[in-house]
């Protein structure tokens, strides 16, 4: 039986997008034992995944390099046929290069790529030559599969669907208002103004991590509308995806919940403030929409990943998004 390891220890959304590789590997090698390595905190995304044999967890807080050494010994003992590294960082590059696998595959920009069996060019997406992250991921396995990129997929359990069943009695929309980066986050006052104009027949659920509860409450207070409920901190990753799957529309920033929607093919409207869809991380659902300003702003984009504050102190890329664009989708 063939044994394959996929390494993606970056952030939540990156892990979700990398599940497209797992989908495709299973399709081409249905009897293979496929494992995936993620950072601690992200393993919940893969709970009960039908195509994964094992999820390896790198606990950086338990001693970053000590735990990496533990995983390295475990990986070497596993004698993988293929180790596929979706990252460009040295730590996982070391794990890949010296995994003892028959074949090691990764991007040419990884510091340890000289020791890989196969080095794959990492192509940056641009407006002129757009390339989605799932296509970049597929480049790693195209030589022994084909050129078609598979969409990511998450698998909420029956318990996850049961957890959110009570919220699905009425028609509703879901809003994921937070983001790690300030300039990726649609402002709370704008969310409140949007919710005020959402038809009263629609319930509104706000989702996010426990740390997002204060932001959700700020939005609810500003909206001053009945039927708006914060579920921040109350749902795990897969339950959040299960809730999004039944929504009339999901409104998200350029952040992980957008990829949750893609991974369960839920309708999604992705709001881009300082970043651009052409960076290659856009929504993939069949029913998908891009919401952004409708004019060229000289300072946009101001970075690939967003910033802690607007460098120009006006944040026009967010405040100048017309609410009509969002309201047209509800």
C-alpha positions in Angstrom: 0.0 0.0 0.0 1.4 3.4 -1.0 1.9 5.9 1.8 1.8 9.6 1.1 2.3 12.6 3.4 1.0 16.2 2.6 2.6 19.0 4.7 0.8 22.2 5.3 1.5 23.8 8.7 0.4 27.4 7.8 -2.9 29.1 8.7 -6.4 27.8 8.7 -7.3 28.9 5.1 -4.1 27.4 3.7 -5.0 24.0 5.2 -8.5 24.1 3.7 -7.1 24.9 0.3 -4.6 22.1 0.5 -7.4 19.6 1.0 -7.8 19.8 -2.8 -4.6 17.8 -3.0 -6.0 15.1 -0.7 -9.2 14.9 -2.8 -7.2 14.4 -6.0 -4.6 12.0 -4.4 -7.5 9.8 -3.2 -9.1 9.9 -6.7 -5.9 8.7 -8.4 -4.7 6.4 -5.6 -7.8 5.2 -3.8 -5.9 2.5 -1.8 -3.1 4.8 -0.6 -2.7 5.7 3.0 -2.7 9.5 2.9 -1.5 11.5 6.0 -1.5 15.3 6.5 0.7 17.4 8.8 -0.7 20.6 10.2 0.1 23.0 13.1 -1.7 22.5 16.4 -5.1 24.2 16.4 -5.9 23.3 12.8 -6.4 19.6 13.2 -10.1 20.1 13.9 -10.6 21.0 10.2 -9.7 17.4 9.3 -11.6 15.6 12.0 -13.4 12.5 10.5 -11.9 13.2 7.0 -12.8 10.1 5.0 -9.7 10.1 2.9 -7.0 10.7 5.6 -5.4 7.9 7.4 -3.7 10.0 10.0 -3.3 13.7 10.9 0.2 14.7 12.3 0.1 17.7 14.6 3.1 20.1 15.0 2.8 21.7 18.5 5.0 24.8 18.2 4.0 26.0 21.7 5.4 22.7 23.2 8.8 23.7 21.9 8.9 24.5 18.2 12.1 22.6 17.3 11.8 19.9 19.9 8.4 18.9 18.6 9.6 19.2 15.0 12.3 16.7 15.9 9.7 14.4 17.3 7.7 14.6 14.1 10.8 14.1 12.0 11.6 10.8 13.7 8.0 9.7 13.4 7.9 10.5 9.7 11.2 8.7 9.0 9.8 5.6 10.7 6.8 5.7 8.5 8.8 5.2 5.3 6.6 7.3 3.0 6.6 6.8 -0.7 5.9 10.4 -1.3 6.2 13.5 0.9 4.5 16.6 -0.7 5.4 20.0 0.9 2.9 22.8 0.1 5.0 25.4 1.9 8.2 27.4 1.3 9.5 27.6 4.8 12.8 26.1 6.1 11.4 24.0 9.0 9.0 21.9 6.8 11.6 21.9 4.0 14.0 20.2 6.4 11.3 17.6 7.3 10.7 17.0 3.7 14.2 16.7 2.5 15.3 14.4 5.2 12.1 12.4 5.6 13.6 9.3 4.1 10.7 9.2 1.6 11.3 7.6 -1.8 10.2 10.8 -3.4 10.2 14.3 -1.9 8.3 17.1 -3.7 8.2 20.9 -2.9 8.5 24.4 -4.3 11.8 25.6 -5.7 11.6 28.6 -3.3 11.9 26.4 -0.2 15.4 26.8 1.3 15.9 23.1 1.3 14.6 22.5 -2.2 18.0 21.5 -3.5 17.6 18.3 -1.5 14.1 17.5 -2.9 13.6 14.8 -5.5 11.4 17.2 -7.4 11.4 20.9 -7.4 8.3 22.7 -8.7 8.3 26.3 -9.7 6.2 28.5 -7.4 4.3 30.9 -9.7 3.0 34.1 -8.3 -0.5 35.1 -9.4 -1.0 38.4 -11.1 -3.9 40.2 -12.7 -2.4 39.5 -16.1 -1.6 35.8 -15.3 -4.1 34.8 -12.6 -3.4 31.5 -10.8 -5.4 30.2 -7.9 -3.7 28.6 -4.9 -5.4 25.3 -5.7 -3.7 25.4 -9.1 -0.3 26.1 -7.4 -1.0 23.1 -5.1 -1.9 21.0 -8.1 1.5 21.8 -9.7 3.1 19.7 -7.0 1.3 16.5 -8.0 0.5 17.2 -11.7 3.4 15.1 -13.0 1.9 11.9 -11.6 -1.8 12.8 -11.9 -2.9 15.4 -14.4 -3.3 19.2 -14.9 -6.8 19.5 -13.3 -6.9 21.2 -9.9 -9.4 19.7 -7.5 -11.5 22.0 -5.2 -10.9 21.8 -1.5 -13.5 20.0 0.7 -14.3 19.8 4.3 -16.5 17.0 5.9 -18.7 18.2 8.8 -20.0 15.3 10.8 -23.6 14.4 11.7 -22.8 15.9 15.1 -21.7 19.2 13.4 -25.0 19.4 11.4 -27.0 18.5 14.5 -25.2 21.3 16.4 -26.5 23.9 13.9 -29.8 22.4 13.1 -31.7 24.7 15.5 -30.4 27.7 13.6 -31.8 26.6 10.3 -35.5 26.8 11.1 -35.7 30.1 9.2 -34.0 31.6 6.2 -30.8 33.2 7.2 -27.5 34.7 6.1 -24.1 34.3 7.8 -21.5 37.0 8.3 -17.9 36.3 9.3 -16.8 39.8 10.2 -13.3 39.2 11.5 -9.8 38.9 10.0 -6.3 38.7 11.5 -5.4 41.7 9.5 -7.1 45.1 10.0 -7.0 46.1 6.3 -8.7 42.8 5.3 -11.5 43.5 7.8 -14.7 45.2 6.5 -15.4 47.9 9.2 -17.8 47.1 12.0 -19.8 50.3 11.3 -20.3 49.2 7.7 -21.4 45.7 8.7 -24.0 47.3 11.1 -25.2 49.6 8.3 -25.6 46.6 6.0 -27.5 44.5 8.6 -29.9 47.4 9.2 -31.0 47.1 5.5 -31.2 43.3 5.4 -34.8 42.2 5.0 -36.5 41.5 8.4 -37.5 38.1 7.1 -33.8 37.0 7.2 -32.0 36.0 10.4 -28.4 37.1 10.6 -25.7 34.9 12.3 -22.2 36.2 13.1 -19.5 33.6 13.3 -15.9 33.6 14.4 -13.5 32.7 17.1 -14.0 33.5 20.8 -11.8 36.5 20.4 -14.2 37.9 17.8 -17.1 38.1 20.2 -16.5 41.7 21.1 -16.4 42.7 17.4 -19.7 40.8 16.9 -21.3 42.6 19.8 -20.2 46.0 18.5 -21.8 45.1 15.2 -25.0 43.9 16.8 -25.2 47.1 19.0 -24.7 49.3 16.0 -27.2 47.5 13.8 -29.9 47.7 16.5 -32.0 45.1 14.7 -33.8 42.0 16.0 -32.8 38.6 14.7 -29.1 39.1 14.8 -27.2 36.4 16.8 -23.5 36.1 17.6 -22.2 32.5 17.5 -18.6 33.6 17.9 -16.8 31.0 20.0 -19.8 28.6 20.0 -19.0 26.6 16.8 -16.0 24.6 15.8 -14.6 24.9 12.3 -16.7 22.1 10.8 -19.9 23.2 12.5 -19.3 26.7 11.1 -19.0 25.2 7.7 -22.2 23.2 8.2 -24.1 26.4 9.1 -22.7 28.2 6.1 -23.8 25.4 3.8 -27.4 26.1 4.6 -27.3 29.9 4.3 -29.0 32.0 1.7 -25.7 33.8 1.4 -22.4 34.0 3.4 -20.7 37.4 3.6 -17.0 37.1 4.4 -13.7 38.9 4.3 -10.6 37.7 2.4 -10.0 35.2 5.2 -10.5 31.6 6.3 -14.3 31.5 6.3 -14.3 32.2 2.6 -12.4 29.0 2.2 -14.9 27.2 4.5 -17.6 28.2 2.1 -15.7 27.0 -0.9 -15.0 23.7 0.8 -18.7 22.9 1.3 -19.8 24.7 -1.9 -21.8 27.3 0.0 -23.0 30.5 -1.6 -20.5 33.2 -0.7 -19.8 36.9 -1.2 -16.2 37.8 -0.6 -15.4 41.3 0.4 -12.0 42.6 -0.6 -10.7 45.7 1.1 -6.9 46.1 0.8 -6.2 42.9 -1.0 -7.2 41.6 -4.5 -8.8 38.5 -5.8 -6.0 38.2 -8.4 -3.6 37.2 -5.6 -5.0 33.7 -6.1 -7.1 33.1 -3.0 -10.6 33.9 -4.2 -13.8 32.0 -3.5 -14.5 28.7 -5.4 -18.1 28.0 -4.7 -20.5 27.6 -7.7 -22.4 30.6 -6.3 -19.7 33.1 -5.6 -19.4 36.9 -5.8 -16.6 39.4 -5.4 -17.4 42.7 -3.5 -14.9 45.5 -3.8 -14.7 49.2 -4.6 -15.6 50.0 -8.2 -12.8 52.4 -9.0 -9.0 52.3 -9.1 -7.4 53.4 -5.8 -3.7 54.3 -6.1 -2.7 52.7 -2.8 -4.6 49.4 -3.3 -3.3 46.8 -2.8 -1.0 47.9 0.0 0.2 44.4 0.7 -0.3 40.7 0.0 -1.5 39.7 3.4 -3.1 42.9 4.7 -1.8 45.3 7.3 -2.4 46.2 11.0 -3.6 49.7 9.9 -4.3 51.6 6.8 -1.0 53.2 5.7 -2.9 56.2 4.3 -5.2 56.5 7.3 -8.4 56.7 5.2 -9.2 53.1 4.5 -11.1 54.0 1.4 -10.8 50.5 0.0 -13.3 49.4 2.7 -15.4 52.5 3.4 -16.1 53.2 -0.3 -17.6 49.7 -1.0 -21.2 50.4 -1.9 -23.7 48.6 0.3 -26.0 48.2 -2.7 -23.6 45.5 -4.0 -24.1 43.4 -0.9 -27.8 44.1 -0.5 -28.4 42.9 -4.1 -27.3 39.4 -2.9 -30.0 39.1 -0.2 
